[in-house]
Amino acid sequence: TPNNELSASLYILTVDSRGCNRKVTLRCQEKELVGEPPGPRYGHTISVVHSRGKTAYVLFGGRSYIPPAERTSENWNSVVDCLPQVYLIDQEFGCCSAHFLPELTDGQSFHLALARENCVYFLGGHIASTDCRPPRLFRLRVELLLGSPLLSCDIFNDGLAITSAIVTPLGSAHEYIIIGGYQSDSQKRMQCTYVALDDDGIHMEPRDAPEWNTEISQSRTWFGGSLEKGSTLLAVPSGTNPAPPDGYYFYKVTFQHEGNEEEPAQTCSQESTEFEDSAPLEDSEELYFGREPHE
């Protein structure tokens, strides 16, 4: 709700799975932000860029509640897109700086961000003020110079009209499959897109999607995330009896390279995940918070 207070800190979650005892440790590091920290938001992206031996986080987009001074009883729960600022966050010291670029005129949310070295590519997104999903694609280049960083932006015309999609990395570096998401408020995006980043820029090609089953094709909503290289987990509401009203079907979608072609193709397969048939906890991977792997 608008009255919730959100922390201004940055939380970095890392996974440590050393050893052969299958114990995985999740480590959460809190870093206090100073300078010009971004305000509370959701629907934004955070990417990592590397330049001149330095590393920084790039935050862009997102949506937030109307500022307190502008709230009335009618618009108390209304949200707006955040200003189209790019925030750079120093990895080591947590110093933040906000940057306006003339090419970025509208805020946006629920877009995709793909990073390679000192470049971040932003795809799609929803603009709240006009309630539209323009086929946006722009490249942000970051030079981490001594003193002040240098940012530049290039706008391209061959983007994707998409929101809330899933990006799954493939076997090779900087190769991805985009799956899921929406192309309108009432229409899911059923196609898949192959994306590759290299020295020349970004390359996108359509890919055949799986033959979606009835539960997936007829559902109004879906969501999920990347499992590992080449695999995605999708969830759709059950919507059928005797399933509970808040039940979900889970599917694993797998993409694989075919042969040794210079331009590899992907094949897709989907399978339902039945949790009642899953291995018990003692035979599954265990998660430990804040513990050393040898403990």
Wavefront OBJ file of the C-alpha trace (Angstrom):
o trace
v 0.000 0.000 0.000
v 1.152 3.625 -0.311
v 1.751 3.817 3.451
v 4.350 1.043 3.444
v 7.877 2.272 4.029
v 10.454 0.674 1.752
v 14.135 0.474 2.520
v 16.552 2.656 0.555
v 19.197 -0.068 0.743
v 20.339 -2.388 -2.018
v 20.129 -6.115 -1.299
v 22.462 -8.449 -3.196
v 21.581 -12.154 -3.140
v 24.286 -14.656 -4.085
v 24.313 -18.454 -4.236
v 27.173 -20.555 -2.890
v 27.035 -24.268 -3.742
v 30.613 -25.355 -3.138
v 31.330 -28.922 -2.159
v 29.591 -32.151 -3.039
v 27.108 -32.313 -0.156
v 24.361 -30.611 -2.224
v 23.943 -27.897 0.386
v 23.291 -24.486 -1.133
v 23.838 -21.308 0.842
v 21.937 -18.150 -0.055
v 23.781 -15.051 1.086
v 22.089 -11.670 1.329
v 24.256 -8.568 1.544
v 22.721 -5.219 2.440
v 24.400 -2.167 0.956
v 23.280 1.284 2.051
v 22.856 3.657 -0.876
v 24.123 7.234 -0.782
v 23.991 10.158 -3.183
v 20.893 10.146 -5.406
v 19.218 6.813 -4.596
v 16.137 5.757 -6.585
v 12.794 5.957 -4.846
v 10.542 2.973 -4.039
v 9.229 1.287 -7.186
v 8.300 -1.980 -8.856
v 8.326 -3.196 -12.446
v 11.872 -1.873 -12.996
v 15.058 -3.616 -14.117
v 18.558 -3.778 -12.624
v 21.490 -4.745 -14.854
v 25.240 -5.120 -14.346
v 27.713 -3.315 -16.615
v 31.504 -3.562 -16.801
v 33.678 -0.729 -18.080
v 37.368 0.121 -17.704
v 37.864 -2.458 -14.980
v 34.905 -1.210 -12.939
v 31.464 -2.650 -12.269
v 28.202 -0.790 -11.709
v 24.489 -1.513 -11.492
v 22.069 0.174 -13.897
v 18.503 0.727 -12.687
v 15.822 1.958 -15.060
v 12.052 2.291 -15.187
v 9.470 1.161 -12.724
v 6.208 2.340 -11.260
v 5.398 3.952 -7.925
v 2.498 5.405 -5.993
v 1.528 9.029 -6.476
v 3.630 11.298 -4.199
v 1.989 11.945 -0.806
v 1.459 15.646 -1.502
v -0.601 14.817 -4.610
v -2.819 12.109 -3.128
v -6.541 12.495 -2.608
v -9.174 10.060 -1.425
v -9.984 9.306 -5.083
v -6.444 8.561 -6.287
v -4.871 7.246 -3.075
v -3.974 3.869 -4.578
v -3.095 5.184 -8.050
v 0.323 4.517 -9.534
v 2.422 6.370 -12.108
v 5.544 5.566 -14.068
v 8.720 6.834 -12.473
v 10.631 9.561 -14.273
v 12.727 8.252 -17.203
v 15.957 8.531 -15.261
v 18.854 6.103 -15.405
v 20.446 5.365 -12.039
v 24.038 4.197 -11.745
v 24.957 2.427 -8.513
v 28.595 1.840 -7.622
v 29.095 -1.803 -6.717
v 31.764 -1.203 -4.092
v 30.606 1.899 -2.223
v 26.880 2.112 -3.044
v 27.145 5.632 -4.465
v 24.173 6.504 -6.704
v 23.819 9.047 -9.475
v 20.710 9.904 -11.514
v 20.962 10.731 -15.215
v 18.486 12.208 -17.697
v 18.995 11.363 -21.369
v 17.188 13.344 -24.100
v 16.275 10.142 -25.953
v 14.289 8.835 -22.969
v 11.109 10.888 -22.824
v 8.662 8.455 -21.181
v 8.795 6.294 -18.127
v 8.087 2.604 -18.598
v 7.613 -0.561 -16.586
v 7.670 -4.352 -16.971
v 10.225 -4.211 -19.787
v 13.228 -6.461 -20.426
v 16.887 -5.580 -19.951
v 19.826 -7.522 -21.417
v 23.398 -6.477 -20.641
v 26.733 -7.187 -22.300
v 29.927 -5.513 -21.071
v 29.170 -1.753 -20.968
v 25.854 -1.877 -22.878
v 22.290 -2.530 -21.727
v 19.485 -3.211 -24.215
v 15.924 -2.386 -23.125
v 13.030 -4.128 -24.883
v 9.293 -3.483 -24.742
v 7.579 -2.168 -21.645
v 4.289 -0.509 -20.723
v 3.712 3.251 -20.494
v 1.057 4.032 -17.888
v 0.259 7.579 -19.047
v -0.837 6.383 -22.507
v -1.692 2.768 -21.580
v 0.315 1.374 -24.491
v 3.058 -1.145 -25.230
v 5.166 0.446 -27.971
v 7.696 -1.782 -29.785
v 10.619 -0.132 -28.040
v 14.277 -1.029 -28.293
v 17.102 1.192 -27.162
v 20.712 0.682 -26.167
v 22.296 2.385 -23.193
v 26.085 2.628 -23.266
v 27.915 3.349 -20.010
v 31.534 4.483 -19.748
v 32.739 4.413 -16.143
v 35.288 7.196 -16.451
v 37.275 8.661 -13.598
v 35.151 11.332 -11.997
v 31.803 11.380 -13.808
v 30.438 8.483 -15.886
v 29.478 9.044 -19.516
v 26.099 7.732 -20.722
v 24.715 7.637 -24.258
v 21.547 6.167 -25.746
v 20.652 4.836 -29.206
v 17.044 4.287 -30.305
v 16.164 1.452 -32.726
v 12.948 0.842 -34.654
v 12.782 -2.966 -34.573
v 11.803 -3.594 -30.964
v 9.159 -5.807 -29.373
v 5.746 -4.831 -28.026
v 5.898 -6.968 -24.905
v 5.606 -6.779 -21.121
v 6.339 -9.117 -18.204
v 8.198 -11.618 -20.380
v 10.785 -14.192 -19.284
v 14.378 -14.210 -20.523
v 16.119 -17.595 -20.511
v 19.869 -17.808 -21.265
v 21.044 -20.481 -23.681
v 24.302 -22.424 -23.647
v 26.468 -19.811 -25.328
v 27.300 -16.487 -23.735
v 24.823 -13.670 -24.407
v 22.278 -15.840 -26.229
v 18.724 -15.822 -24.915
v 15.166 -16.934 -25.567
v 12.284 -14.585 -24.749
v 9.133 -16.460 -23.789
v 5.812 -15.552 -22.216
v 4.608 -12.070 -21.420
v 1.757 -10.029 -22.874
v 1.234 -8.025 -26.045
v -1.946 -6.365 -24.725
v -3.952 -6.273 -21.505
v -6.035 -9.251 -22.618
v -3.679 -11.124 -24.945
v -0.685 -13.243 -24.021
v 2.330 -13.301 -26.318
v 2.490 -16.898 -27.502
v 5.590 -16.568 -29.715
v 9.226 -17.034 -28.737
v 12.145 -14.835 -29.794
v 15.836 -15.699 -30.040
v 18.189 -12.871 -29.009
v 21.973 -12.652 -29.360
v 24.274 -9.849 -28.201
v 27.710 -9.330 -29.755
v 30.153 -6.585 -30.727
v 27.868 -5.513 -33.578
v 24.803 -5.051 -31.391
v 21.623 -7.049 -30.839
v 20.128 -9.669 -33.165
v 16.593 -11.046 -32.842
v 14.845 -13.854 -34.701
v 11.440 -15.491 -34.180
v 11.448 -19.075 -32.971
v 8.713 -21.681 -33.042
v 6.948 -21.999 -29.716
v 5.795 -25.317 -28.254
v 2.370 -26.627 -29.129
v 0.755 -25.124 -26.061
v -1.784 -27.360 -24.354
v -5.315 -26.290 -23.491
v -4.523 -25.036 -19.984
v -1.810 -22.710 -21.269
v -3.497 -21.489 -24.448
v -6.831 -20.729 -22.760
v -5.516 -19.128 -19.582
v -5.752 -15.350 -19.344
v -2.632 -15.015 -17.209
v 0.698 -16.758 -16.855
v 3.991 -16.116 -15.137
v 7.269 -17.837 -14.393
v 11.023 -17.515 -14.472
v 14.256 -18.915 -15.819
v 15.350 -22.193 -14.221
v 18.753 -22.746 -15.801
v 20.365 -22.406 -19.197
v 17.752 -23.357 -21.765
v 14.901 -24.030 -19.313
v 11.921 -21.970 -18.180
v 9.242 -22.600 -15.560
v 5.733 -21.433 -16.516
v 2.715 -21.319 -14.221
v -0.948 -20.880 -15.166
v -4.032 -20.847 -12.910
v -5.757 -24.221 -12.738
v -9.228 -22.796 -13.297
v -10.794 -26.252 -13.088
v -12.485 -28.340 -10.432
v -11.704 -30.132 -8.175
v -8.502 -28.060 -8.053
v -8.460 -25.375 -5.331
v -9.371 -21.874 -6.530
v -5.790 -20.684 -6.050
v -4.194 -23.771 -7.621
v -1.718 -23.624 -10.495
v -0.340 -25.862 -13.202
v 3.442 -25.712 -13.597
v 5.260 -26.496 -16.834
v 8.920 -26.775 -17.696
v 9.804 -25.505 -21.179
v 13.194 -26.548 -22.573
v 15.112 -25.055 -25.495
v 17.957 -26.975 -27.129
v 20.487 -26.334 -29.868
v 20.074 -28.541 -32.930
v 23.164 -29.983 -34.587
v 26.260 -27.911 -35.277
v 24.685 -25.263 -37.447
v 26.405 -21.912 -37.626
v 23.095 -20.281 -36.708
v 21.741 -22.692 -34.105
v 18.031 -23.372 -33.986
v 16.069 -24.212 -30.881
v 13.565 -26.930 -30.219
v 11.007 -26.564 -27.465
v 9.408 -29.131 -25.241
v 6.984 -28.704 -22.387
v 6.132 -30.984 -19.544
v 3.831 -30.667 -16.575
v 5.442 -30.592 -13.153
v 3.486 -32.679 -10.657
v 4.714 -31.805 -7.205
v 3.080 -34.799 -5.560
v 5.444 -37.038 -7.555
v 8.528 -34.988 -6.726
v 11.346 -36.329 -4.610
v 10.979 -35.739 -0.852
v 12.894 -32.928 0.777
v 15.654 -35.173 2.091
v 16.465 -36.243 -1.476
v 16.180 -32.750 -2.922
v 18.546 -29.847 -2.955
v 18.586 -28.112 0.424
v 18.815 -24.370 0.939
v 20.621 -22.796 3.885
v 20.501 -19.111 4.741
v 23.606 -17.503 6.181
v 25.436 -20.770 6.840
v 28.744 -22.043 5.602
v 28.587 -24.979 3.143
v 30.598 -27.246 5.465
v 28.209 -26.806 8.400
l 1 2 3 4 5 6 7 8 9 10 11 12 13 14 15 16 17 18 19 20 21 22 23 24 25 26 27 28 29 30 31 32 33 34 35 36 37 38 39 40 41 42 43 44 45 46 47 48 49 50 51 52 53 54 55 56 57 58 59 60 61 62 63 64 65 66 67 68 69 70 71 72 73 74 75 76 77 78 79 80 81 82 83 84 85 86 87 88 89 90 91 92 93 94 95 96 97 98 99 100 101 102 103 104 105 106 107 108 109 110 111 112 113 114 115 116 117 118 119 120 121 122 123 124 125 126 127 128 129 130 131 132 133 134 135 136 137 138 139 140 141 142 143 144 145 146 147 148 149 150 151 152 153 154 155 156 157 158 159 160 161 162 163 164 165 166 167 168 169 170 171 172 173 174 175 176 177 178 179 180 181 182 183 184 185 186 187 188 189 190 191 192 193 194 195 196 197 198 199 200 201 202 203 204 205 206 207 208 209 210 211 212 213 214 215 216 217 218 219 220 221 222 223 224 225 226 227 228 229 230 231 232 233 234 235 236 237 238 239 240 241 242 243 244 245 246 247 248 249 250 251 252 253 254 255 256 257 258 259 260 261 262 263 264 265 266 267 268 269 270 271 272 273 274 275 276 277 278 279 280 281 282 283 284 285 286 287 288 289 290 291 292 293 294 295
